[in-house]
Amino acid sequence: MDLVIPRLCLTSNPSALELGTAVGPGALYLARHGFATTGWEVISEAIDQSRRIAEAEGLSVTFEKVDATQIPHAGDAFDLIVDTYCSTHVVFDHERSRIVYSVRARLKPDGYFLITSSVYESSRRLPYKKVVDDRNGTV
Ligand SMILES: C[S@@+](CC[C@H](N)C(=O)[O-])C[C@H]1O[C@@H](n2cnc3c(N)ncnc32)[C@H](O)[C@@H]1O
């Protein structure tokens, strides 16, 4: 985000949403950089933890339990929506599609969608390697 955020053309007081925020590193980063930030996550314990971190830092971030595959299309629109390895963890195509449609619905017209994901590349596939724990023989 250090590389990308400075390149964006943003209004003053921009808003940001992080999907699958976990314990909030991305959302907290954005709040530190002047975004009015919301973080959505499905794991309640992670939300509690991110709220504690935000409070300890004196940051105002809205952390809520929201399933990224069930985002209502009506609601506040954001200048920036960030998905760092959230939709990567969503298994079904139709659910990933729902995320994309929701992002489209909840982005401002000139908003940005920043996504970090991983792609399979056969050329980078490592040969199978069997790793055995010497202490107990676990493979
Ligand atoms: C690999 S972690 C990435 C966390 C964070 N974005 C980061 O960059 O450190 C993926 C997170 O997405 C959350 N997640 C997975 N599926 C989700 C869904 N359908 N809705 C919201 N969060 C989800 C997981 O619970 C997990 O916290």
The ligand as a Gaussian input file, in Angstrom:
#p B3LYP/6-31G(d) Opt

LIG

0 1
 C       -5.196000     -14.057000       4.597000
 S       -6.249000     -13.135000       5.685000
 C       -5.815000     -11.510000       5.175000
 C       -6.038000     -10.515000       6.263000
 C       -5.707000      -9.063000       5.918000
 N       -6.480000      -8.578000       4.799000
 C       -4.242000      -8.883000       5.659000
 O       -3.856000      -8.472000       4.562000
 O       -3.446000      -9.139000       6.572000
 C       -7.870000     -13.366000       4.994000
 C       -8.950000     -12.822000       5.907000
 O      -10.166000     -12.809000       5.169000
 C      -11.198000     -13.234000       6.029000
 N      -12.293000     -13.731000       5.220000
 C      -12.332000     -14.879000       4.491000
 N      -13.514000     -14.995000       3.880000
 C      -14.245000     -13.893000       4.222000
 C      -15.554000     -13.437000       3.904000
 N      -16.362000     -14.138000       3.120000
 N      -15.961000     -12.249000       4.414000
 C      -15.129000     -11.524000       5.211000
 N      -13.906000     -11.914000       5.572000
 C      -13.457000     -13.084000       5.074000
 C      -10.544000     -14.299000       6.896000
 O      -11.275000     -14.535000       8.077000
 C       -9.174000     -13.683000       7.144000
 O       -9.173000     -12.880000       8.283000

